[in-house]
């Protein structure tokens, strides 16, 4: 019989074993796939952090477990800056605010020669680095309030679609941590509702949280100012962002914000700095199985190294003090060593290392 | 052959037609069930309100519809008092606060002879009805703040499990509106996320919202005070309810609260009083298909009659002004007439009418 493959002279008789071998090979591939799926956290090295996360999920989702948690009570909270994406050398939202200054000054020319706007407009990074907290607050108020909610959302969406991190020349939204994205997916696959609980701006993070983390806007808890309801000339209502702080979602503000916005205590919480301490304490103070974890940035090569815990360089951006490290060790929180626990840091496979 | 049923002398031969008849009967029952399921709002009379709700759902969930809405954007908001349960002669939460006064005074005996506590302790309903808003505020502060979040939740859970409405001698939680429960279920079955957006206390409603409405605590937006994070002697953290208003979820506070807590504009919103006006305006100001509805209490026999819209008796509890009625008519909001649109009011079948 002539082969149906013109240039391939194989008889049907000899083709069968080939197909059988192919089938065996395919089953092997499927087997490998199944194996890959069996590891829900492939970017994590085997170690105490990965083990603790998997054990917590088992302890809370197995109906036979004494610490089983009903699906509706499965709440997981993630700090954002330094926990789920890069926050050095400066918080992404602060970069947004600094880059918005020219547009704000264009609308209010009287600010042109007024500090701190004058310094920001100069582009002098050294001078900008010396701005005080009070100066920074003025910049945040000028760039985050005074416009409608819809205008702000549109501005952030436009900026975040193209703004890049100076070190990697990649979009900020590409500099999320692959291991944390895997944890979020793993928790959701096990019935957990995942929340961002950030010191950053709630309205800012909500613009991209669904696309970047798979977390919808209503599951973003963040620092938030009030809004003011009003009407335009045609009588159409709109909300204006006001310079009035409603929730300072940092430190004790995190458990307060969690109670306010969610009304349930987390089962598992992730942070990376002193601003997350109270959220982790509050999480661990609940009954049953609870887990608190802190990302330690000890990987200058692949990302950054800062503490000052464990002798790492000091920083004002996402400070991880030795006191926090000691509290973690004493109370059974898990330290995630970026260097040792993470096989890879960022989602793309095209990393230079 | 001897029957396996000792006292039932039926041969296998004669049993078969019986089984066939039974099967036919069962299929008939299934058919009836399927028919019942075909009407998602069985407690609603056919009319413009029922029709508008069903049309809105079709317009937003049919992929071929030009006003199709992605599932994650399907947000439905419900005012509570007077919209999803009885709020006359007085709001349920105010009844709770009044009934808590003796316990508060027992802990703080110095309040015993101080107004307005003295009047409340007297039990004189006429005198209590004359208390000013300032007096009422003092009672709310004394009974809703100053305790831990967990203590408050436990107290409300205990009270709401037994507290009854004086007119019907039924639990307050049984005096929800069956037609509105059906709307909630219908919307959820069509991918909508249902929220309570109440002028009442967020922490109060969260205690029973899941059980009574199928709405989890994180989907309750309400008037909320701040909490304060602290530690007990053993170092265990807890949150104390503070007399500091964070969100006054009434009037313009409703769209502000919706933006703060949800971050999305509702597709459909239900209210019953002037306190809901801005929520309905905000809902209707969105693009595409949107629906705003107001329950009009025009049914003194089965529930209550109050307005003063349409010449109904005036009230301070859930006021529905003629101006609100006129705005509704002018802008295409739907008025739900309790008397004409609802076949039944309450869930139980043991209603006295």
Interface residues (C-beta under 8 A of the other chain):
Chain A: X72 X149 X193 X202 X203 X206 X210 X216 X217 X218 X220 X224 X226 X227 X228 X229 X236 X237 X238 X239 X246 X247 X252 X255 X256 X259 X260 X261 X262 X263 X264 X278 X281 X282 X285
Chain B: X72 X149 X193 X202 X203 X206 X210 X216 X217 X218 X220 X224 X226 X227 X228 X229 X236 X237 X238 X239 X246 X247 X252 X255 X256 X259 X260 X261 X262 X263 X264 X278 X281 X282 X285
